[in-house]
Amino acid sequence: MKTKSFLIIVLITFCFSCKTIYSHNPIINPTTILQKNDSIDLKNWHFKDIILDTLPGISLNRAYDSILINKKGKEITVAVIDSEIDLSHEDLVNHIWENIDEISNNQIDDDKNGYIDDLHGWNFLGNKYNENTEFVNLEETRLLRKYKNYFKDNNISRLYQKDSLAYIDYINVETEFNNLVQYYNSKRKLHFVNDSLFPLSTQRVSSMFKGQKYDIKDIDSILTTSISRDKMIDLGFMRYSLKENLTKTYFEQQLEYYDNTLDKLVNVDFNDRQIQGDDEHDLSDTDYGNNLFGNKNKLDHGTQMGGLISNIGWKDEIKLMSLAISAYGDEHDKDIALAIRYAVDNGAKVINMSFYKERTLYPKWVLEAINYANSKDVLIITISGNEGFDLNETDKYPNDRLQSGAEVSDNFLVVGATGKFEDQNLKPEFSSFGSRDVDLFAPGTNISTIIPDNKYEENVSGTSCAAAITSGVAALIRSYYPDLTASQVKHILMDSGIEYTIPVATPTEENPDKMAPFNQLSKSGKVVNAYNALIMAERISNGN
C-alpha cells in the first residue's frame, strides 16, 4: 500500500532572543527519506538537524551556530562510570577532570576523601599493588553462588518452607545460569572451529589463486562456477573474513574471550574479588582500588564514551572524571553505589552510566546512592540496553524504580538509541524500549568516537552511545544555565526533544512484524535535541 509523504512542522515562538522551539511530527515514506539522504554527508550525523539536514540528529551544529556562538559556559564535570578512560588520548587531554585538592603520587590522602592520590578519579577494579581485574562474574553467577550457600540443605520440602519466594527465585536463577553456560559453550565451539579453519582456508584459497593476491570480486568469480562443496566452504569463509576484515588474531582473541567467559563469568567457583581483596557483601569495606588507568587495549568502552561526551563540548566546557567499575562481566552493585557517591562528593554534576544488567544482587545500595545523588542535585543518565527488550515487560538495572513502580528520585534518566534515518529503523533492532522506564531516545548507531592509544572508531553503535550523547547535552545545559536543577535538566531534555510518530519495528515472538509509533516507545516519545533544550533552558532560567 502506498502512502502519501508529508511533514507537519509546528513552530512555537517564545518572546526571547527571537528563537523558536520546533516540534516535528512526520508521516514519511521511508523510500523518500532514504533517497533524500543519499547526498547528505553522514559523518557526525548525530550533530545534524532534521529540518536543515533531514537527519534526526541532536541539532548540535545549529545550537553552537546560533545559541552558544557568543557565550562562555561554566566548566562542568561529567563522571564516566564505566571501564577506565585513556587519560592520555590526544582528544581528551584538555577534557580530564583534575582533583585540585590532591597532590599527585605522594601516597597521602590530601583531601581526606578516603582515596589516595585520586587525581582524575578512581579505579574500583584494582588494588594498592597496581593490579586490576579484567574478568568478573555475571550477576546470575553471583546470585546462584549466594543461593547455593543459603540453601545448603538438599531436602526440597524444608528448603521451600524456609523461604519459598527465595527458593523459587533460586530455581529461576539456576535455569538462567544453565542457559548461559550452554550458550557460551556453543559460542566457544563455533569460534574454536573458526580459529582452526582460518589458516587452513587461507592456505587452500591462496593455492586456488596460485599465491597471487585476491579480493572479494575474485572469490565471487569462482563461486559462480561449478566447484566442490569443500572449495565452496573455504571460499565462502574467506569471503566473509575479507568483507569483515577478520584476521587470525581476531579469531584467537574471540576464542580466548569465550574461554575466559566459561572460566570466570559463568563459574560459581571463580572469586572475582580476589584482586581487590574486599568483602563484596560489605558496603562499608572501601579499602580497595587504585588511581591507575592504563589498561588501554582491551577495555576500551570507557574511552569511547568519554570521547562522545567531551565531543559535545566544543569550547572545552566538559571535564571527564574516570570511575572504573566495568570489566568483562557484570558490574558489582557495591562498585556502582560507591562510584556514584564518589562522583557526587567530588563535584560531578552529571553521571554517565553506559552499562546495564538484567539482575541485581544489592538493589538497595544502588537506590540509596541514586537518592543521595538526587539530594545533592546530580543528574544520572543510563541506558535502556541492547537486547531489544520491551522494558514494560521485563526489568533492567540500575534503575530508580521500586518494585511497586514508584521512583525514588527525579534525577535519573534512561535513554534508548535511534538510527540515522527517519524510517522504520529509527528505533534500531538492538535498542530496548518501553514507556514505563525509558525516558527518551538519542542517536546511537554508526557514531564516530575515539578508542585508546590515539586511535579512532568510525562506526560505534549501541544505547551506550545514546546515553553518552545525552550526558553531553545535559552537561551543556548545566554549563550555560548552572542555576537549573538536575530535575529541571532532566525534564528539559524530555520535554524539548523532537517527537516522531513514524511506525517502527517492535517485533515479538508472537508477532515478528509488529510495528508501533515511535512516540509510544518512551515516556516522552521524543529524541533529545540540543538546540531545543538550550532554548527551553534559557526560558526557564530567566523565569519565563
FITI-779046 format. One line per 5 residues: their letters; for each residue x, y, z of C-alpha. Coordinates in Angstrom, 2 decimals. Layout:
<atoms>
a) X:Y:Z ~ ...
</atoms>
This chain:
<atoms>
mktks) 0.00:0.00:0.00 ~ 1.39:3.38:-0.96 ~ 1.21:6.30:1.43 ~ 1.47:9.99:0.85 ~ 4.60:11.68:2.18
fliiv) 4.32:14.90:4.13 ~ 5.78:16.80:7.08 ~ 3.99:18.61:9.83 ~ 6.21:21.31:11.33 ~ 4.84:23.32:14.24
litfc) 6.76:26.43:15.29 ~ 6.17:27.59:18.84 ~ 7.53:31.11:19.28 ~ 8.81:32.39:22.62 ~ 9.42:36.06:23.35
fsckt) 13.16:35.86:23.94 ~ 16.13:36.10:21.63 ~ 13.81:35.55:18.63 ~ 14.41:31.80:18.90 ~ 11.87:29.01:18.47
iyshn) 11.45:25.50:19.76 ~ 10.07:23.35:17.00 ~ 8.32:20.02:17.06 ~ 8.39:17.57:14.23 ~ 5.58:15.10:13.64
piinp) 6.21:13.40:10.31 ~ 4.45:10.72:8.33 ~ 7.03:9.96:5.69 ~ 7.51:7.33:3.04 ~ 10.81:5.62:4.09
ttilq) 11.92:5.32:0.46 ~ 11.60:9.07:0.03 ~ 13.69:9.74:3.11 ~ 16.46:7.35:2.07 ~ 16.64:8.94:-1.36
kndsi) 16.64:12.37:0.24 ~ 19.65:11.47:2.36 ~ 21.73:9.96:-0.44 ~ 23.57:13.24:-0.97 ~ 23.93:14.15:2.72
dlknw) 27.30:13.87:4.49 ~ 26.71:11.28:7.22 ~ 29.90:11.90:9.20 ~ 28.91:13.07:12.68 ~ 25.31:12.76:11.57
hfkdi) 24.24:12.87:15.21 ~ 25.21:16.59:15.34 ~ 22.84:17.43:12.49 ~ 19.29:18.71:12.29 ~ 16.11:17.10:11.00
ildtl) 14.96:20.32:9.32 ~ 18.27:21.67:7.96 ~ 19.90:18.33:7.12 ~ 16.97:15.84:7.01 ~ 18.84:13.70:9.57
pgisl) 17.34:13.02:13.03 ~ 20.37:14.22:14.99 ~ 20.54:16.41:18.10 ~ 20.94:19.75:16.24 ~ 24.27:20.46:17.96
nrayd) 25.71:22.29:14.96 ~ 22.65:24.52:14.95 ~ 22.92:25.13:18.70 ~ 26.54:26.29:18.52 ~ 25.96:28.34:15.36
silin) 23.14:30.32:16.93 ~ 22.54:29.95:20.67 ~ 26.09:29.41:22.01 ~ 28.10:31.32:19.42 ~ 28.94:34.27:21.69
kkgke) 28.51:32.60:25.08 ~ 31.02:31.16:27.52 ~ 29.92:28.35:29.78 ~ 30.91:27.22:33.24 ~ 33.17:24.17:33.47
itvav) 31.08:21.07:34.21 ~ 32.37:17.69:35.39 ~ 30.79:14.54:33.99 ~ 31.62:11.33:35.85 ~ 32.03:8.38:33.47
idsei) 31.20:5.24:35.46 ~ 32.39:2.61:33.03 ~ 35.66:0.91:32.16 ~ 38.66:3.18:32.59 ~ 39.34:6.11:30.29
dlshe) 42.59:6.53:28.36 ~ 43.52:9.82:30.01 ~ 46.41:10.42:27.63 ~ 44.38:10.28:24.41 ~ 45.09:13.32:22.26
dlvnh) 41.38:14.14:22.03 ~ 40.90:14.01:25.82 ~ 43.94:15.73:27.34 ~ 42.04:19.03:27.61 ~ 38.91:17.36:28.94
iweni) 40.15:15.47:32.00 ~ 38.94:16.44:35.46 ~ 41.68:17.13:37.98 ~ 41.24:16.86:41.72 ~ 42.96:20.12:42.70
deisn) 42.86:19.18:46.40 ~ 45.06:16.11:45.81 ~ 48.84:16.14:45.38 ~ 49.86:13.67:42.70 ~ 51.51:10.40:43.76
nqidd) 52.59:11.38:47.27 ~ 50.83:8.36:48.77 ~ 48.77:10.65:51.02 ~ 45.02:11.23:51.04 ~ 45.45:15.01:50.91
dkngy) 41.75:15.88:50.58 ~ 40.68:13.29:53.16 ~ 38.05:11.79:50.87 ~ 39.16:8.21:51.53 ~ 41.01:7.75:48.23
iddlh) 44.79:8.17:47.98 ~ 46.18:10.12:45.01 ~ 42.84:10.15:43.20 ~ 43.90:12.89:40.81 ~ 41.49:12.05:37.96
gwnfl) 39.04:9.61:39.55 ~ 39.27:6.09:40.91 ~ 39.64:2.55:39.58 ~ 37.42:0.27:41.68 ~ 38.70:-2.77:39.76
gnkyn) 42.17:-2.65:41.28 ~ 44.26:-2.80:44.44 ~ 47.13:-0.87:46.02 ~ 49.64:-3.18:44.32 ~ 48.56:-1.76:40.95
entef) 46.79:-4.92:39.83 ~ 43.46:-4.56:38.03 ~ 40.66:-7.05:37.44 ~ 39.75:-7.80:33.82 ~ 37.07:-10.52:34.11
vnlee) 34.25:-10.70:36.65 ~ 31.17:-12.87:37.23 ~ 27.83:-12.31:35.60 ~ 25.18:-11.35:38.14 ~ 23.43:-14.69:37.60
trllr) 26.64:-16.40:38.73 ~ 26.83:-14.30:41.91 ~ 23.15:-14.90:42.71 ~ 23.47:-18.64:42.15 ~ 26.50:-18.76:44.47
kykny) 24.58:-16.80:47.11 ~ 21.54:-19.10:46.86 ~ 23.65:-22.25:46.94 ~ 25.20:-21.07:50.20 ~ 21.78:-20.11:51.55
fkdnn) 20.06:-23.36:50.59 ~ 22.63:-25.93:51.68 ~ 20.04:-28.44:52.80 ~ 19.04:-30.81:49.98 ~ 15.60:-31.56:51.45
isrly) 13.33:-29.78:48.95 ~ 10.29:-29.50:51.23 ~ 12.30:-27.94:54.06 ~ 14.05:-25.60:51.62 ~ 10.71:-24.43:50.27
qkdsl) 9.35:-23.87:53.76 ~ 12.50:-21.98:54.78 ~ 11.94:-19.20:52.23 ~ 9.58:-20.10:49.41 ~ 10.00:-16.89:47.38
ayidy) 13.78:-17.06:47.56 ~ 13.72:-20.73:46.60 ~ 11.56:-20.02:43.55 ~ 14.00:-17.30:42.52 ~ 16.86:-19.73:43.13
invet) 15.35:-22.18:40.64 ~ 14.81:-19.37:38.11 ~ 18.39:-18.15:38.50 ~ 19.75:-21.67:38.17 ~ 17.80:-22.13:34.92
efnnl) 19.07:-18.80:33.55 ~ 22.62:-19.69:34.58 ~ 22.49:-23.10:32.87 ~ 21.14:-21.47:29.71 ~ 24.03:-19.01:29.75
vqyyn) 26.59:-21.80:30.17 ~ 25.02:-23.69:27.26 ~ 25.04:-20.53:25.11 ~ 28.68:-19.69:25.82 ~ 29.73:-23.29:25.26
skrkl) 28.12:-23.22:21.82 ~ 29.83:-19.89:21.02 ~ 33.16:-21.26:22.18 ~ 32.81:-24.32:19.95 ~ 31.94:-22.12:16.97
hfvnd) 34.99:-19.91:17.47 ~ 37.20:-22.96:18.01 ~ 36.09:-24.21:14.59 ~ 36.65:-20.78:13.03 ~ 40.07:-20.43:14.64
slfpl) 41.07:-23.84:13.30 ~ 39.54:-23.26:9.88 ~ 41.05:-19.84:9.18 ~ 44.69:-20.87:8.50 ~ 43.59:-23.93:6.53
stqrv) 41.14:-21.96:4.39 ~ 43.70:-19.20:3.91 ~ 46.21:-21.72:2.60 ~ 43.76:-23.58:0.36 ~ 42.22:-20.42:-1.17
ssmfk) 45.69:-18.98:-1.73 ~ 46.59:-22.09:-3.70 ~ 43.47:-21.63:-5.86 ~ 44.88:-18.25:-6.87 ~ 48.42:-19.67:-7.15
gqkyd) 49.73:-17.44:-4.38 ~ 48.57:-14.23:-6.05 ~ 46.69:-11.52:-4.13 ~ 42.90:-11.76:-4.42 ~ 39.82:-9.83:-3.31
ikdid) 36.08:-10.42:-2.89 ~ 35.39:-9.97:-6.62 ~ 37.97:-12.63:-7.43 ~ 36.33:-15.02:-4.97 ~ 32.89:-14.27:-6.41
siltt) 34.12:-15.11:-9.88 ~ 34.99:-18.63:-8.73 ~ 31.85:-19.07:-6.62 ~ 29.73:-18.65:-9.76 ~ 31.43:-21.67:-11.33
sisrd) 30.88:-25.34:-10.65 ~ 33.14:-26.22:-7.70 ~ 33.25:-28.81:-4.96 ~ 31.48:-28.31:-1.64 ~ 34.83:-28.12:0.23
kmidl) 36.09:-25.34:-2.04 ~ 32.80:-23.50:-1.67 ~ 33.15:-23.60:2.14 ~ 36.74:-22.31:2.02 ~ 35.89:-19.56:-0.46
gfmry) 32.78:-18.52:1.46 ~ 34.71:-18.39:4.73 ~ 37.49:-16.27:3.24 ~ 34.99:-14.01:1.51 ~ 33.32:-13.31:4.86
slken) 36.71:-12.76:6.52 ~ 37.74:-10.25:3.85 ~ 34.42:-8.43:4.00 ~ 34.58:-8.07:7.79 ~ 38.36:-7.51:7.86
ltkty) 38.86:-10.55:10.12 ~ 42.32:-11.92:10.81 ~ 43.86:-14.87:12.60 ~ 44.40:-12.60:15.59 ~ 40.68:-11.80:15.71
feqql) 39.70:-15.47:15.85 ~ 42.34:-16.17:18.50 ~ 41.07:-13.28:20.62 ~ 37.47:-14.44:20.30 ~ 38.42:-17.96:21.35
eyydn) 40.34:-16.56:24.33 ~ 37.34:-14.40:25.29 ~ 34.94:-17.35:25.37 ~ 37.46:-19.45:27.29 ~ 37.63:-16.69:29.90
tldkl) 33.84:-16.35:29.88 ~ 33.38:-20.01:30.75 ~ 36.22:-19.99:33.29 ~ 35.22:-16.75:35.03 ~ 31.95:-15.10:34.02
vnvdf) 29.82:-18.24:34.48 ~ 31.92:-20.10:37.04 ~ 30.50:-20.04:40.59 ~ 33.91:-21.07:41.95 ~ 35.71:-18.07:40.45
ndrqi) 36.38:-15.33:43.01 ~ 36.17:-12.12:41.03 ~ 37.16:-10.00:44.07 ~ 40.47:-11.75:44.63 ~ 42.49:-8.82:43.32
qgdde) 40.56:-6.17:45.26 ~ 40.63:-8.28:48.41 ~ 37.49:-6.68:49.85 ~ 34.27:-8.16:51.13 ~ 31.85:-7.71:48.23
hdlsd) 28.91:-8.09:50.63 ~ 30.02:-5.23:52.89 ~ 29.39:-1.72:51.56 ~ 31.48:-0.19:54.33 ~ 34.61:-2.12:53.23
tdygn) 36.03:0.55:50.89 ~ 39.76:-0.04:51.23 ~ 40.41:-1.18:47.67 ~ 41.03:0.22:44.20 ~ 43.77:2.46:42.80
nlfgn) 44.37:5.53:40.67 ~ 45.67:3.67:37.60 ~ 44.02:3.94:34.19 ~ 46.43:2.05:31.98 ~ 44.54:-0.97:30.57
knkld) 44.15:0.69:27.20 ~ 43.86:-2.08:24.67 ~ 41.13:-4.45:25.84 ~ 38.64:-2.48:27.95 ~ 38.02:0.47:25.65
hgtqm) 34.35:1.21:26.31 ~ 35.00:3.99:28.84 ~ 37.32:5.75:26.40 ~ 34.66:5.55:23.66 ~ 32.03:7.06:25.95
gglis) 34.39:9.73:27.23 ~ 35.11:10.74:23.65 ~ 31.41:11.04:22.82 ~ 30.64:13.12:25.91 ~ 33.58:15.52:25.58
nigwk) 32.92:15.94:21.85 ~ 29.61:17.64:22.68 ~ 31.51:20.45:24.42 ~ 33.21:22.38:21.61 ~ 34.52:25.09:23.94
deikl) 36.08:22.72:26.50 ~ 33.07:23.14:28.77 ~ 33.10:19.46:29.78 ~ 35.63:17.69:32.03 ~ 35.64:13.92:32.49
mslai) 36.03:12.08:35.79 ~ 37.01:8.44:35.26 ~ 35.41:5.94:37.65 ~ 36.26:2.42:36.51 ~ 33.92:-0.37:37.60
saygd) 33.29:-2.23:34.32 ~ 35.26:-5.29:33.28 ~ 34.19:-8.26:31.16 ~ 31.11:-9.43:33.05 ~ 28.55:-7.58:35.18
ehdkd) 29.28:-4.60:37.40 ~ 29.09:-5.12:41.17 ~ 26.30:-3.20:42.91 ~ 28.82:-2.23:45.56 ~ 31.11:-0.59:43.00
ialai) 28.16:1.16:41.31 ~ 26.98:2.62:44.63 ~ 30.44:3.74:45.74 ~ 31.26:5.22:42.33 ~ 28.04:7.27:42.35
ryavd) 28.85:8.57:45.82 ~ 32.42:9.38:44.80 ~ 31.18:11.34:41.78 ~ 28.70:13.30:43.89 ~ 31.17:14.06:46.68
ngakv) 33.88:15.19:44.27 ~ 31.91:17.69:42.23 ~ 30.38:15.88:39.24 ~ 27.08:17.44:38.10 ~ 26.26:14.71:35.55
inmsf) 26.95:10.98:35.86 ~ 27.02:8.78:32.75 ~ 26.45:5.05:33.31 ~ 26.52:3.30:29.93 ~ 26.01:-0.22:31.26
ykert) 23.17:-2.45:32.42 ~ 22.41:-5.91:33.70 ~ 19.26:-8.00:33.88 ~ 19.55:-8.92:37.56 ~ 20.81:-7.23:40.71
lypkw) 22.21:-8.57:43.98 ~ 22.04:-5.47:46.18 ~ 19.49:-3.07:44.63 ~ 19.06:-1.15:47.89 ~ 22.69:0.05:47.82
vleai) 22.26:1.47:44.33 ~ 18.86:3.03:45.03 ~ 20.28:4.75:48.11 ~ 23.20:6.08:46.04 ~ 20.81:7.37:43.35
nyans) 18.75:9.10:46.02 ~ 21.95:10.54:47.53 ~ 22.85:12.00:44.14 ~ 19.35:13.43:43.91 ~ 19.76:15.11:47.30
kdvli) 22.99:16.72:46.05 ~ 21.48:17.86:42.72 ~ 23.38:15.45:40.44 ~ 21.81:14.07:37.26 ~ 22.35:10.37:36.39
itisg) 21.97:9.13:32.82 ~ 21.97:5.44:31.87 ~ 20.95:3.13:29.03 ~ 17.86:1.14:28.09 ~ 20.05:-1.79:26.98
negfd) 20.98:-3.56:23.77 ~ 18.74:-6.64:23.90 ~ 15.78:-5.12:22.08 ~ 13.56:-5.81:25.08 ~ 10.23:-4.18:25.81
lnetd) 11.01:-2.89:29.30 ~ 7.30:-2.70:30.06 ~ 7.54:-6.49:30.24 ~ 10.95:-7.01:31.88 ~ 13.44:-5.28:34.17
kypnd) 16.94:-3.89:33.76 ~ 19.37:-2.45:36.26 ~ 20.42:0.03:37.50 ~ 17.00:1.63:37.81 ~ 15.45:4.19:40.13
rlqsg) 12.16:2.35:40.31 ~ 10.97:0.29:43.26 ~ 9.07:-2.96:42.72 ~ 5.89:-1.04:43.50 ~ 6.55:1.12:40.44
aevsd) 7.36:4.30:42.38 ~ 10.58:6.14:41.52 ~ 12.92:7.04:44.38 ~ 14.12:10.28:42.78 ~ 13.72:12.70:39.89
nflvv) 17.34:12.79:38.76 ~ 17.55:9.53:36.80 ~ 17.24:9.36:33.00 ~ 17.04:6.16:30.90 ~ 17.92:6.54:27.21
gatgk) 17.28:4.35:24.16 ~ 19.06:4.54:20.80 ~ 17.95:5.84:17.41 ~ 19.22:5.28:13.89 ~ 20.43:7.86:11.41
fedqn) 17.41:7.84:9.12 ~ 13.81:8.78:9.67 ~ 12.30:5.45:8.67 ~ 11.05:2.19:10.17 ~ 14.54:1.67:11.66
lkpef) 14.50:4.93:13.63 ~ 14.50:2.56:16.58 ~ 17.27:0.09:15.71 ~ 16.66:-3.57:16.38 ~ 19.05:-3.72:19.34
ssfgs) 17.59:-0.85:21.38 ~ 15.33:-1.75:24.29 ~ 12.31:0.48:24.77 ~ 9.25:0.97:26.95 ~ 7.06:3.77:28.24
rdvdl) 7.45:2.61:31.85 ~ 11.23:3.02:32.25 ~ 12.70:4.64:29.13 ~ 12.55:8.44:29.30 ~ 13.70:9.41:25.80
fapgt) 15.92:8.40:22.88 ~ 19.14:9.75:21.35 ~ 21.36:8.86:18.38 ~ 23.08:5.50:18.89 ~ 24.07:3.95:15.55
nisti) 27.11:4.47:13.33 ~ 28.66:7.07:15.65 ~ 32.25:8.30:15.36 ~ 34.32:8.32:18.55 ~ 37.76:7.53:19.92
ipdnk) 39.47:4.37:21.17 ~ 42.67:4.06:23.25 ~ 46.19:4.83:22.03 ~ 45.21:7.91:19.99 ~ 43.04:5.86:17.65
yeenv) 39.56:6.45:16.27 ~ 36.49:4.35:15.51 ~ 34.04:5.47:12.85 ~ 31.17:3.06:13.37 ~ 30.18:2.51:17.01
sgtsc) 26.58:1.57:17.83 ~ 24.61:0.92:20.99 ~ 22.44:2.52:23.64 ~ 25.72:3.33:25.40 ~ 26.35:5.94:22.70
aaait) 22.85:7.35:23.14 ~ 23.32:7.82:26.89 ~ 26.76:9.39:26.45 ~ 25.46:11.88:23.87 ~ 22.58:12.75:26.19
sgvaa) 25.05:13.24:29.07 ~ 26.97:15.66:26.88 ~ 23.84:17.68:26.15 ~ 22.90:17.66:29.85 ~ 26.39:18.97:30.66
lirsy) 25.93:21.80:28.14 ~ 22.69:22.85:29.83 ~ 24.34:22.78:33.26 ~ 27.32:24.67:31.87 ~ 25.39:27.59:30.37
ypdlt) 22.48:27.61:32.82 ~ 24.04:26.50:36.14 ~ 21.07:27.70:38.19 ~ 18.90:24.88:36.84 ~ 18.49:21.78:39.00
asqvk) 19.13:18.19:37.96 ~ 15.38:17.57:37.90 ~ 14.81:20.62:35.69 ~ 17.53:19.49:33.28 ~ 16.01:16.01:33.12
hilmd) 12.59:17.36:32.18 ~ 14.02:19.92:29.77 ~ 15.72:17.07:27.88 ~ 12.46:15.11:27.80 ~ 10.09:17.99:27.04
sgiey) 12.20:19.75:24.40 ~ 13.01:16.75:22.25 ~ 11.72:16.09:18.75 ~ 8.66:13.85:18.62 ~ 8.39:11.30:15.81
tipva) 5.22:9.31:15.17 ~ 6.55:7.21:12.32 ~ 5.87:3.45:12.79 ~ 8.96:1.47:13.76 ~ 9.68:-2.23:14.14
tptee) 8.96:-3.70:17.61 ~ 8.81:-7.43:16.82 ~ 7.83:-10.09:19.33 ~ 7.93:-13.90:19.15 ~ 4.18:-13.94:18.68
npdkm) 4.18:-11.10:16.13 ~ 7.53:-10.70:14.31 ~ 6.01:-8.00:12.06 ~ 4.72:-5.84:14.89 ~ 5.07:-2.07:14.43
apfnq) 4.39:0.80:16.82 ~ 4.51:4.60:16.57 ~ 7.92:5.77:17.74 ~ 6.44:8.23:20.24 ~ 4.89:5.32:22.18
lsksg) 8.26:3.72:22.99 ~ 9.29:6.04:25.83 ~ 7.78:8.31:28.45 ~ 8.44:11.45:26.42 ~ 8.09:9.92:22.96
kvvna) 11.00:12.10:21.85 ~ 14.60:12.26:20.65 ~ 16.95:14.57:22.54 ~ 17.61:17.88:20.79 ~ 20.36:20.24:22.00
ynali) 19.02:23.28:20.14 ~ 15.54:22.99:21.63 ~ 16.89:22.06:25.07 ~ 19.10:25.14:25.31 ~ 16.26:27.42:24.24
maeri) 13.97:25.89:26.86 ~ 16.75:26.08:29.47 ~ 17.17:29.80:28.77 ~ 13.44:30.37:29.12 ~ 13.24:28.52:32.44
sngn) 16.47:30.05:33.74 ~ 15.11:33.54:33.04 ~ 11.82:32.69:34.70 ~ 9.76:32.96:31.51
</atoms>
